[in-house]
Amino acid sequence: MEKKIHEGRNVKRFRELLGIKQEALASELGDDWNQKKISLLEQKETLDAAILKDVATALKIPVEAIQNFDEEQAINIISNTFQEGSFVNTGHSPTFNINPMEKWLEAIEEIKQLYERWLKEKEQTIRTLEAILEHTKR
């Protein structure tokens, strides 16, 4: 029996990995969204294709990442391959292609840096607008 991927939980995992709060994701998705709606979305096993695309775009990750990530499978692979920092003796030499994982981690770090820069720019814009508003009150 094929295990079903929980897309809502995957949205939560990627959002948390990227350090994005539910409120920030809701803001990125538009006026129809709020923290509670994001919370409910993250509880759904399957997401509507259009919503899935919008969320992936907001998180700056591929839709396929949300659709295909299986946390349980990843944990099983890691726990069955490593034991106290060393490879489990499986009778053969494992071959790993680390480059895709390294590229994935680099991409996540780059996304995190872009998000942090965006937050700083947004904060600066708010401060500028507040200064203009204060100046016009005088």
TORKOL-4160 file (C-alpha; in steps of 0.2 Angstrom, whole numbers, padded with zeros to 4 digits, m for minus):
138
<pt num="1" X="0000" Y="0000" Z="0000"/>
<pt num="2" X="0007" Y="0017" Z="m0005"/>
<pt num="3" X="0009" Y="0029" Z="0009"/>
<pt num="4" X="0001" Y="0046" Z="0006"/>
<pt num="5" X="0011" Y="0062" Z="0008"/>
<pt num="6" X="0004" Y="0074" Z="0020"/>
<pt num="7" X="0006" Y="0090" Z="0010"/>
<pt num="8" X="0000" Y="0102" Z="0023"/>
<pt num="9" X="0013" Y="0095" Z="0036"/>
<pt num="10" X="0026" Y="0097" Z="0022"/>
<pt num="11" X="0021" Y="0115" Z="0020"/>
<pt num="12" X="0024" Y="0117" Z="0039"/>
<pt num="13" X="0041" Y="0108" Z="0039"/>
<pt num="14" X="0047" Y="0119" Z="0025"/>
<pt num="15" X="0040" Y="0135" Z="0032"/>
<pt num="16" X="0048" Y="0131" Z="0049"/>
<pt num="17" X="0065" Y="0126" Z="0040"/>
<pt num="18" X="0065" Y="0143" Z="0031"/>
<pt num="19" X="0061" Y="0152" Z="0048"/>
<pt num="20" X="0045" Y="0159" Z="0041"/>
<pt num="21" X="0030" Y="0162" Z="0053"/>
<pt num="22" X="0012" Y="0158" Z="0049"/>
<pt num="23" X="0008" Y="0176" Z="0049"/>
<pt num="24" X="0022" Y="0181" Z="0037"/>
<pt num="25" X="0016" Y="0167" Z="0025"/>
<pt num="26" X="m0002" Y="0173" Z="0026"/>
<pt num="27" X="0004" Y="0190" Z="0022"/>
<pt num="28" X="0014" Y="0184" Z="0007"/>
<pt num="29" X="m0002" Y="0175" Z="0001"/>
<pt num="30" X="m0013" Y="0190" Z="0001"/>
<pt num="31" X="m0027" Y="0198" Z="0010"/>
<pt num="32" X="m0038" Y="0183" Z="0010"/>
<pt num="33" X="m0026" Y="0174" Z="0021"/>
<pt num="34" X="m0022" Y="0175" Z="0040"/>
<pt num="35" X="m0013" Y="0165" Z="0053"/>
<pt num="36" X="m0028" Y="0154" Z="0057"/>
<pt num="37" X="m0030" Y="0149" Z="0039"/>
<pt num="38" X="m0012" Y="0144" Z="0037"/>
<pt num="39" X="m0014" Y="0134" Z="0052"/>
<pt num="40" X="m0029" Y="0125" Z="0045"/>
<pt num="41" X="m0020" Y="0123" Z="0028"/>
<pt num="42" X="m0005" Y="0114" Z="0037"/>
<pt num="43" X="m0017" Y="0101" Z="0044"/>
<pt num="44" X="m0024" Y="0096" Z="0027"/>
<pt num="45" X="m0017" Y="0080" Z="0020"/>
<pt num="46" X="m0020" Y="0086" Z="0002"/>
<pt num="47" X="m0020" Y="0103" Z="m0005"/>
<pt num="48" X="m0029" Y="0111" Z="m0020"/>
<pt num="49" X="m0017" Y="0112" Z="m0034"/>
<pt num="50" X="m0019" Y="0131" Z="m0036"/>
<pt num="51" X="m0016" Y="0134" Z="m0017"/>
<pt num="52" X="m0001" Y="0122" Z="m0017"/>
<pt num="53" X="0007" Y="0132" Z="m0032"/>
<pt num="54" X="0004" Y="0149" Z="m0022"/>
<pt num="55" X="0011" Y="0142" Z="m0006"/>
<pt num="56" X="0026" Y="0135" Z="m0015"/>
<pt num="57" X="0029" Y="0152" Z="m0024"/>
<pt num="58" X="0028" Y="0161" Z="m0008"/>
<pt num="59" X="0040" Y="0149" Z="0001"/>
<pt num="60" X="0051" Y="0150" Z="m0015"/>
<pt num="61" X="0052" Y="0131" Z="m0016"/>
<pt num="62" X="0047" Y="0119" Z="m0030"/>
<pt num="63" X="0029" Y="0112" Z="m0029"/>
<pt num="64" X="0037" Y="0095" Z="m0030"/>
<pt num="65" X="0046" Y="0098" Z="m0014"/>
<pt num="66" X="0030" Y="0099" Z="m0005"/>
<pt num="67" X="0022" Y="0085" Z="m0015"/>
<pt num="68" X="0036" Y="0072" Z="m0013"/>
<pt num="69" X="0044" Y="0075" Z="0004"/>
<pt num="70" X="0041" Y="0061" Z="0016"/>
<pt num="71" X="0049" Y="0064" Z="0033"/>
<pt num="72" X="0046" Y="0047" Z="0039"/>
<pt num="73" X="0055" Y="0039" Z="0024"/>
<pt num="74" X="0070" Y="0052" Z="0026"/>
<pt num="75" X="0071" Y="0047" Z="0045"/>
<pt num="76" X="0071" Y="0028" Z="0041"/>
<pt num="77" X="0085" Y="0030" Z="0027"/>
<pt num="78" X="0096" Y="0040" Z="0039"/>
<pt num="79" X="0093" Y="0028" Z="0054"/>
<pt num="80" X="0095" Y="0013" Z="0044"/>
<pt num="81" X="0111" Y="0019" Z="0036"/>
<pt num="82" X="0120" Y="0027" Z="0050"/>
<pt num="83" X="0123" Y="0021" Z="0068"/>
<pt num="84" X="0132" Y="0032" Z="0081"/>
<pt num="85" X="0141" Y="0042" Z="0067"/>
<pt num="86" X="0146" Y="0027" Z="0057"/>
<pt num="87" X="0139" Y="0017" Z="0042"/>
<pt num="88" X="0129" Y="0001" Z="0047"/>
<pt num="89" X="0138" Y="m0014" Z="0040"/>
<pt num="90" X="0126" Y="m0019" Z="0026"/>
<pt num="91" X="0138" Y="m0030" Z="0016"/>
<pt num="92" X="0141" Y="m0017" Z="0003"/>
<pt num="93" X="0149" Y="0000" Z="0001"/>
<pt num="94" X="0136" Y="0013" Z="0000"/>
<pt num="95" X="0137" Y="0026" Z="m0014"/>
<pt num="96" X="0131" Y="0043" Z="m0010"/>
<pt num="97" X="0129" Y="0058" Z="m0022"/>
<pt num="98" X="0130" Y="0072" Z="m0009"/>
<pt num="99" X="0129" Y="0086" Z="m0023"/>
<pt num="100" X="0110" Y="0087" Z="m0024"/>
<pt num="101" X="0108" Y="0088" Z="m0005"/>
<pt num="102" X="0122" Y="0101" Z="m0004"/>
<pt num="103" X="0114" Y="0111" Z="m0018"/>
<pt num="104" X="0097" Y="0109" Z="m0009"/>
<pt num="105" X="0105" Y="0116" Z="0008"/>
<pt num="106" X="0113" Y="0130" Z="m0001"/>
<pt num="107" X="0097" Y="0135" Z="m0010"/>
<pt num="108" X="0088" Y="0135" Z="0007"/>
<pt num="109" X="0101" Y="0146" Z="0015"/>
<pt num="110" X="0100" Y="0158" Z="0000"/>
<pt num="111" X="0081" Y="0158" Z="0002"/>
<pt num="112" X="0083" Y="0162" Z="0020"/>
<pt num="113" X="0095" Y="0176" Z="0017"/>
<pt num="114" X="0084" Y="0183" Z="0004"/>
<pt num="115" X="0069" Y="0182" Z="0016"/>
<pt num="116" X="0079" Y="0191" Z="0029"/>
<pt num="117" X="0085" Y="0205" Z="0017"/>
<pt num="118" X="0066" Y="0207" Z="0012"/>
<pt num="119" X="0061" Y="0208" Z="0030"/>
<pt num="120" X="0074" Y="0222" Z="0033"/>
<pt num="121" X="0069" Y="0231" Z="0018"/>
<pt num="122" X="0051" Y="0230" Z="0023"/>
<pt num="123" X="0055" Y="0236" Z="0041"/>
<pt num="124" X="0065" Y="0251" Z="0033"/>
<pt num="125" X="0050" Y="0255" Z="0022"/>
<pt num="126" X="0039" Y="0255" Z="0037"/>
<pt num="127" X="0051" Y="0267" Z="0046"/>
<pt num="128" X="0051" Y="0278" Z="0031"/>
<pt num="129" X="0032" Y="0279" Z="0030"/>
<pt num="130" X="0031" Y="0282" Z="0049"/>
<pt num="131" X="0043" Y="0296" Z="0047"/>
<pt num="132" X="0034" Y="0304" Z="0032"/>
<pt num="133" X="0017" Y="0302" Z="0042"/>
<pt num="134" X="0025" Y="0310" Z="0057"/>
<pt num="135" X="0032" Y="0324" Z="0047"/>
<pt num="136" X="0015" Y="0328" Z="0039"/>
<pt num="137" X="0007" Y="0329" Z="0056"/>
<pt num="138" X="0017" Y="0344" Z="0060"/>
